[in-house]
């Protein structure tokens, strides 16, 4: 018998680089199809899912701004990159039989819906996956902040940050074999130690909205479903979290 989800409505934050597979650039068909299957398995549990995807596999606004491009222009270009990723993910999900809608904070009616909160909520109630594209629609805000904002607007029970490793570690586990994974963390610890889980504004917004953040590996098959069920390796960041590493 399939376990019921611990979190009934979740927002999944995926980096753009994750869609690029081993290269971290462009869109890898096999990788995006695998992620679509992960999302499908969570929908099958009865959970409601919305998604925010970064655009770093195509264009990273902050990096280009550091090279002399105007920051606002670079950020708008990055937002358009997230729309490309959102459309690619929508195609992969619908190929897997999952009804999906893309909503963009920058209106582009030819390819997707504009972001309308009540419409997004209705889609989720109908078990459609909603992918939020184009960030907040404003420069100077990251897709991490977008994820925290949309999670609050959608009334999500949790924000799941999909990363390259299965949680937050005391050091880079790829470089330090003694690095330990935090089982739980407090928002204040993340902010005070600048742990780079998400940017500070995203962490602060999640804290103020009392939305737990679960950090897990997108590359472990079945990990998304297990974390939604309250199982599997991950790091839980919450207001009541204790700073425990194992």
C-alpha positions as semicolon CSV with decimal commas, in nm:
position;residue;x (nm);y (nm);z (nm)
1;X;0,000;0,000;0,000
2;X;0,138;0,342;-0,101
3;X;0,219;0,570;0,190
4;X;0,032;0,897;0,212
5;X;0,233;1,216;0,177
6;X;0,340;1,398;0,492
7;X;0,331;1,722;0,296
8;X;0,011;1,761;0,095
9;X;0,114;2,063;-0,113
10;X;0,478;2,129;-0,198
11;X;0,692;2,355;-0,410
12;X;0,992;2,195;-0,582
13;X;1,286;2,426;-0,654
14;X;1,521;2,296;-0,923
15;X;1,836;2,469;-1,043
16;X;1,874;2,527;-1,413
17;X;2,204;2,341;-1,404
18;X;2,020;2,026;-1,292
19;X;1,845;2,014;-1,630
20;X;2,180;2,014;-1,807
21;X;2,275;1,671;-1,676
22;X;2,647;1,605;-1,625
23;X;2,745;1,910;-1,832
24;X;2,526;2,152;-1,636
25;X;2,452;2,341;-1,956
26;X;2,168;2,330;-2,204
27;X;1,884;2,082;-2,158
28;X;1,957;1,710;-2,133
29;X;1,658;1,506;-2,253
30;X;1,727;1,206;-2,032
31;X;1,773;1,417;-1,720
32;X;1,457;1,623;-1,767
33;X;1,256;1,306;-1,837
34;X;1,389;1,149;-1,517
35;X;1,290;1,459;-1,316
36;X;0,945;1,445;-1,475
37;X;0,907;1,086;-1,353
38;X;1,007;1,195;-1,002
39;X;0,734;1,460;-1,005
40;X;0,483;1,211;-1,146
41;X;0,552;0,971;-0,858
42;X;0,470;1,245;-0,605
43;X;0,146;1,333;-0,785
44;X;0,057;0,963;-0,766
45;X;0,083;0,986;-0,385
46;X;-0,199;1,241;-0,389
47;X;0,019;1,546;-0,326
48;X;-0,013;1,877;-0,508
49;X;0,304;2,006;-0,672
50;X;0,425;2,338;-0,809
51;X;0,772;2,402;-0,948
52;X;1,024;2,684;-0,984
53;X;1,323;2,625;-1,213
54;X;1,635;2,840;-1,241
55;X;1,791;2,944;-1,570
56;X;2,163;2,901;-1,506
57;X;2,199;2,625;-1,764
58;X;2,114;2,881;-2,034
59;X;2,196;3,225;-1,894
60;X;2,297;3,346;-1,550
61;X;2,219;3,713;-1,499
62;X;2,446;3,770;-1,200
63;X;2,748;3,627;-1,383
64;X;2,692;3,841;-1,689
65;X;2,633;4,152;-1,478
66;X;2,974;4,097;-1,318
67;X;3,125;4,114;-1,669
68;X;2,992;4,462;-1,727
69;X;2,635;4,405;-1,850
70;X;2,370;4,618;-1,684
71;X;2,230;4,412;-1,394
72;X;1,863;4,472;-1,474
73;X;1,906;4,372;-1,839
74;X;2,105;4,063;-1,741
75;X;1,836;3,961;-1,491
76;X;1,558;3,997;-1,748
77;X;1,754;3,774;-1,984
78;X;1,789;3,520;-1,703
79;X;1,413;3,532;-1,648
80;X;1,356;3,445;-2,015
81;X;1,591;3,149;-1,973
82;X;1,365;3,017;-1,694
83;X;1,069;3,031;-1,934
84;X;1,257;2,808;-2,180
85;X;1,329;2,561;-1,899
86;X;0,968;2,572;-1,780
87;X;0,837;2,491;-2,128
88;X;1,084;2,205;-2,159
89;X;0,974;2,065;-1,824
90;X;0,609;2,103;-1,918
91;X;0,671;1,902;-2,235
92;X;0,849;1,626;-2,038
93;X;0,571;1,610;-1,776
94;X;0,293;1,593;-2,033
95;X;0,483;1,324;-2,222
96;X;0,474;1,133;-1,892
97;X;0,097;1,185;-1,866
98;X;0,099;1,465;-1,608
99;X;-0,127;1,765;-1,674
100;X;0,085;2,078;-1,644
101;X;0,049;2,454;-1,671
102;X;0,323;2,716;-1,704
103;X;0,260;3,059;-1,555
104;X;0,500;3,341;-1,626
105;X;0,552;3,653;-1,416
106;X;0,635;3,830;-1,744
107;X;0,322;3,802;-1,964
108;X;0,378;3,612;-2,290
109;X;0,033;3,485;-2,382
110;X;0,145;3,300;-2,694
111;X;0,339;3,038;-2,499
112;X;0,199;3,028;-2,144
113;X;-0,042;3,175;-1,892
114;X;0,031;3,491;-1,693
115;X;0,086;3,437;-1,322
116;X;-0,254;3,461;-1,153
117;X;-0,253;3,330;-0,798
118;X;-0,616;3,214;-0,783
119;X;-0,587;3,037;-1,119
120;X;-0,268;2,864;-1,003
121;X;-0,441;2,745;-0,687
122;X;-0,729;2,608;-0,893
123;X;-0,487;2,418;-1,120
124;X;-0,324;2,260;-0,816
125;X;-0,657;2,162;-0,668
126;X;-0,720;1,975;-0,995
127;X;-0,386;1,793;-0,947
128;X;-0,216;1,982;-1,228
129;X;0,150;2,067;-1,185
130;X;0,207;2,443;-1,205
131;X;0,549;2,566;-1,316
132;X;0,623;2,927;-1,223
133;X;0,852;3,095;-1,476
134;X;1,028;3,432;-1,515
135;X;1,109;3,466;-1,147
136;X;0,918;3,737;-0,965
137;X;0,906;3,943;-1,284
138;X;1,152;4,189;-1,131
139;X;1,532;4,221;-1,157
140;X;1,756;4,182;-0,851
141;X;1,556;3,884;-0,721
142;X;1,673;3,525;-0,760
143;X;1,467;3,216;-0,839
144;X;1,536;3,104;-0,479
145;X;1,343;3,408;-0,360
146;X;1,076;3,332;-0,620
147;X;1,044;2,979;-0,479
148;X;0,992;3,106;-0,124
149;X;0,745;3,370;-0,245
150;X;0,537;3,129;-0,454
151;X;0,542;2,867;-0,178
152;X;0,392;3,126;0,056
153;X;0,136;3,242;-0,200
154;X;0,028;2,887;-0,276
155;X;-0,002;2,793;0,090
156;X;0,253;2,513;0,052
157;X;0,331;2,281;0,342
158;X;0,699;2,268;0,244
159;X;0,958;2,399;0,000
160;X;1,180;2,123;-0,138
161;X;1,521;2,238;-0,266
162;X;1,663;1,983;-0,510
163;X;2,044;1,991;-0,512
164;X;2,345;1,787;-0,618
165;X;2,386;1,632;-0,269
166;X;2,142;1,483;-0,018
167;X;2,129;1,774;0,224
168;X;2,328;2,051;0,387
169;X;2,676;1,953;0,507
170;X;2,923;2,100;0,754
171;X;3,168;2,123;0,461
172;X;3,176;2,032;0,092
173;X;3,132;1,651;0,100
174;X;3,308;1,620;-0,236
175;X;3,621;1,778;-0,092
176;X;3,607;1,687;0,277
177;X;3,544;1,322;0,366
178;X;3,479;1,423;0,728
179;X;3,190;1,648;0,630
180;X;2,870;1,562;0,815
181;X;2,515;1,609;0,694
182;X;2,281;1,817;0,904
183;X;1,962;1,627;0,988
184;X;1,792;1,947;1,100
185;X;1,880;2,315;1,097
186;X;1,728;2,639;1,216
187;X;1,681;2,932;0,980
188;X;1,895;3,144;1,212
189;X;2,187;2,898;1,180
190;X;2,164;2,907;0,801
191;X;2,165;3,287;0,799
192;X;2,426;3,335;1,071
193;X;2,674;3,089;0,917
194;X;2,592;3,191;0,558
195;X;2,548;2,825;0,461
196;X;2,456;2,905;0,099
197;X;2,150;2,680;0,095
198;X;1,945;2,956;-0,066
199;X;1,996;3,331;-0,071
200;X;1,927;3,520;0,251
201;X;1,604;3,683;0,133
202;X;1,458;3,342;0,045
203;X;1,553;3,197;0,384
204;X;1,408;3,499;0,565
205;X;1,083;3,480;0,370
206;X;1,047;3,106;0,441
207;X;1,117;3,171;0,809
208;X;0,860;3,452;0,831
209;X;0,602;3,238;0,647
210;X;0,689;2,934;0,864
211;X;0,748;2,714;0,559
212;X;0,996;2,432;0,622
213;X;1,272;2,383;0,364
214;X;1,385;2,030;0,283
215;X;1,715;1,995;0,097
216;X;1,765;1,666;-0,089
217;X;1,941;1,520;-0,393
218;X;1,750;1,531;-0,720
219;X;1,983;1,263;-0,859
220;X;1,874;0,987;-0,618
221;X;1,591;0,796;-0,783
222;X;1,271;0,813;-0,578
223;X;1,416;1,072;-0,339
224;X;1,149;1,335;-0,410
225;X;0,865;1,097;-0,320
226;X;1,043;0,970;-0,009
227;X;1,105;1,320;0,122
228;X;0,742;1,418;0,059
229;X;0,646;1,113;0,265
230;X;0,878;1,225;0,546
231;X;1,140;0,961;0,468
232;X;1,483;0,943;0,307
233;X;1,802;1,144;0,359
234;X;1,759;1,521;0,359
235;X;1,813;1,827;0,574
236;X;1,507;1,988;0,732
237;X;1,532;2,362;0,791
238;X;1,256;2,507;1,009
239;X;1,176;2,754;1,285
240;X;1,192;2,477;1,544
241;X;1,493;2,304;1,392
242;X;1,791;2,209;1,606
243;X;2,137;2,230;1,453
244;X;2,210;1,855;1,444
245;X;2,471;1,700;1,213
246;X;2,546;1,329;1,178
